[in-house]
Amino acid sequence: MVEPVLLATAVEIVLRAGAIQLEWRDSGFHVSKKGATDLVTEVDFECERMCRAIIADRFPTHDVLAEELGTATAGPSASRWRWVFDPLDGTTNYAHGLPIFCASLGLEIDGRTEVAAIYDPTRRELFTAEWGSGASMNGRSLHVSDAEGLQDSLLVTGFPYDIKRTPDLVELFGVFLTRSRAVRRLGSAALDLCYVAAGRFEGFWEQHLKPWDVTAGALIVEEAGGRITGMDGAPFAPEKGHLVASNGRVHGEMLAVIEAFRAGRSRKGT
């Protein structure tokens, strides 16, 4: 078990970020573009600056990896501790007034995620986990669903900003639609993972992800009894950029669908 101050700090940061998100949402904010369809707001930067300031003050030897400003080393360049922060996961939703967004923070120690906190301020749902100690939402223990088959499963996925260059992802979405009860697309990978942990979804798959999208949520899923791998079935690592997360019971079926889909495209030469 890690020092209690580490989880307490993670919780404090995501709660503060959630408060900033709501404050700016109600008072107005400026939206700009990082790419043709990739948005960023003043809120992203305000939340990230807050996180970096707290970590630098309390843990000056810890590193921070975050979405907008990249890696900042507050001390030795090869720290054992790395905080991975998404200041506003679901920026496009936020910019359009859709209340599906959150702040996500995970702490890696010697390369393993040990602490996670994700806060959805519109629903006031705080998801937390510590490695080996379980996961919770607002202090209540979390556990994945007990659905046994893909046909009884509600799935969720996401798409990259350059979806026009990756039409195969849309095709795979269609395949899962025919194999499952339904598929949703929320626009926040961190919340997708939390909802798998909470039993609201049975499975989630996505690629073209960044570490700040999934580091915290992956631990929450695993500590809630779920399973996470790469889309190829290999062990999960945030830097790989792709994953399948599930309640464990439908994981094999999800991987089989992906494998069959890719094999079919390979035979077609696409």
Secondary structure, 3 states (H helix, E strand, C coil): CCCHHHHHHHHHHHHHHHHHHHHHHHHCCCEEECCCCCEEEHHHHHHHHHHHHHHHHHCCCCEEEECCCEEEECCCCCCCEEEEEEEEECHHHHHCCCCCCEEEEEEEECCEEEEEEEEECCCCEEEEEECCCEEEECCEECCCCCCCCHHHCEEEECCCCCHHHCHHHHHHHHHHHHHCCEEECCCCHHHHHHHHHCCCCCEEEEECCCHHHHHHHHHHHHHCCCEEECCCCCECCHHHCEEEEECCCCHHHHHHHHHHHHHHHHHHCC
